[in-house]
Amino acid sequence: MSIDYSEKIPNNVDLAGDRKLQRALESWQPNFLTWWKTMGPAVPTEDVYLRTAVAVGREGWAHFGHVAMDEYRWGVFLAERNHDRRIAFGEQKGEPVWQQVPGEYRADLQRLIVIQGDTEPASVEQQRRLGETAPSLYDLRNLFQVNVEEGRHLWAMVYLLHAYFGRNGRDEAEALLQRNSGDLDSPRMLGAFNEETPDWLSFFMFTYFTDRDGKYQLGSLKESAFDPLSRTCEFMLKEEAHHMFVGTTGIDRVVTRTVELMREHDTEDIAPHGGIPLDVIQKYVNFHYSVSLDLFGSERSTNAANYFTAGLKGRWQEERRKDDHRLTEDAALIDVVRDNQVATEEISALLALNHDLRREYIADCQTGLKRWNRILEKSGLTHRLYLPHVGFNREVGQFREHHVTPKGDVVGPDAWAAKKDQWLPTEADKTHVRSLMRPVYEPGKIAGWIAPPTNGINDKPVDYEYVHLA
């Protein structure tokens, strides 16, 4: 399915065939562009070497070229429709998927779409000023690619709200541009999207951990019986993969440069030599991982059970699961704190669906740790990075009222306060990392705290002029 770029709003959903919807989205478009100019990337550019979707098939779906950021063609793209698709889970398993919203699920589906939609502009706002300290033009380009695709993902959710939810949907679409990340009066809906992203180490951690949460949320919505939502999320996952690549390889390069400086100066304390020490990298892992775990919600969730039973939101790779896909008789173990120790408790599998999705996420996160630890191992170092215990630094779920160490010990408030600075970034750590953030805009050059990338983008050389600054 090719995408029509001759339209004011590029799309593959035949907007021209629905004049009312087309006019509604065209009336929303100027507000989006105003938001982009005021809350989007702060660094002025002439053009950027960007990827633009041209089709939704498995092969050859993207075009690369220099594009003026303000002229990027955001639009509405859904994966191809499978006319034989059936509901894969819940009470209506086996029935045809829905092309319209059933009245009894209208409020729940709208809420799921709004929450997903709210995360997309939030990350752009969080990353607004990062370009001012980009370590290379390669990294600056990757930041901008992430930004424009988050903007397109906002369009994806806004299309669904306009097309299927009437006046309430249009009002919610407007509200997506009125909330702002970190705003005291009108913050974004989820806590992780109100945190600062003040430096590039935070950005790489965000794109590794928080965008990976996005992968799993989109993957569970891709299973939805509401077919337009499923097809929207299926295509969004293609674009989301690049965001996680940026995080994975970014942390690769930070760890590589840290190791180089440690060996060059024969010390673990490389801060005076312009590097980021391994213990600081670990603290950033601890923070961003724990904040991202909160995005999965409580381990015991009636809402998640209801969404599954109704067919609104499935499990990761639902159709590959070897069970009845209804779960009415199944049980699962969740983590709890009992007698000041971490323990497990058996509950209905339906109530443990957030825990199930989080477990898939945790296993995926471990792949990055293996990559980064191979770098340390090959360098002859005994130090290893790790994921902290799931109960560490939590604000949502079973652990929110407890202090749990990275190793999984439940401790009192005094013991937590005494060790907190060893586990989470301190103001001194953040100040040091920010002190390294100086822009490098010369093609082929790179900041001293990070190693160069192994390969360029789309077979271009690393020293290619990916961004032309204004």
FENKA-V833154 format. One record per pair of residues at least 6 apart in sequence whose ideal C-beta (glycine too) atoms are under 6 Angstrom apart, sorted by the first residue. I is the first residue (numbers start at 0). J is the second residue. Records with the same first field share a line. If there is no record, write none. Layout:
BEGIN
I->J / J
END
This chain:
BEGIN
0->11 / 55 / 79
1->54
2->9 / 11 / 53 / 76
4->72
7->25
8->24 / 74
9->72 / 74
10->74 / 75
11->76
12->75 / 77
14->21
20->162
23->161
24->161
27->172
30->176
34->176
38->124
39->123
40->130 / 146
41->127 / 128
42->130 / 131
43->469
44->68 / 466 / 468 / 469
45->467 / 469
46->65 / 66 / 67 / 467
47->68 / 140 / 143 / 466
48->65 / 140 / 465
49->66 / 144
50->61 / 63
51->62
52->61 / 76
53->62
54->60
55->76 / 78 / 234
63->457
71->147
73->150 / 151 / 154
75->154 / 158
76->234
77->230 / 231
78->230 / 233 / 234
84->96
85->93
86->92 / 94 / 96 / 224 / 310
87->317 / 318
88->313 / 317 / 324
89->307 / 308 / 310
90->308
91->310
92->324
96->224 / 226
97->224 / 225
98->226
100->108 / 163
104->309
107->311
108->225 / 311
109->164
112->156 / 159
113->171
114->188
115->156
116->156 / 175
117->187 / 188
118->192
119->149 / 152 / 153
120->153
121->180 / 187 / 192
122->149
123->146 / 149
124->179 / 180
125->180 / 196
126->196
129->142 / 202
130->139 / 142
132->436 / 438
133->139 / 438
134->439 / 445 / 446 / 449
135->439 / 445
136->442 / 465 / 466
137->452 / 465
139->466
140->465 / 466
141->245
145->242
148->238
152->235
155->231 / 235
157->172
160->168 / 171 / 172
161->168 / 169
178->185 / 187
180->187 / 192 / 193
181->193
186->193
187->193
189->294
191->209 / 290 / 294
196->202 / 205
198->432 / 433 / 436
200->283 / 432
203->246 / 249 / 250
204->283 / 287
206->242 / 245 / 246
207->246 / 247 / 367
208->287 / 288 / 291
209->291
210->242 / 243
211->243
212->291 / 294
213->239
214->239
215->315 / 356 / 360
217->232 / 235 / 236
218->315
219->312 / 313 / 356
220->228 / 232 / 312
221->229 / 232 / 233
222->313 / 317
223->229 / 311
224->310
247->367
252->449 / 450
253->449
254->371 / 374
255->374 / 450
256->449 / 450
257->274 / 275 / 277
258->378
260->269 / 272 / 274
261->269
264->272
269->276
270->276 / 431
273->447 / 448
274->448
275->448
277->382
279->428
281->384
282->423 / 424
283->424
285->387 / 422
286->423 / 424
288->386
289->391 / 392
293->394 / 395
295->353 / 356 / 357
296->353
297->396
298->333 / 354 / 396 / 397
299->350
300->353
303->352 / 353
304->349 / 350
306->312
307->352
314->355
315->356 / 359
326->348 / 349
329->348
330->345 / 348
331->348 / 351
332->343 / 345
333->344 / 346 / 351 / 354
335->342 / 344 / 397
336->401 / 409
339->409
340->409
341->407
368->384
371->384
372->383 / 384
375->382
387->405
388->403 / 405 / 407
390->398 / 403
391->403 / 405
393->399
401->409
402->410 / 415
403->409
404->410
405->422
435->448
439->445 / 446
442->462 / 464
443->462
445->451
452->461
455->461 / 463
END
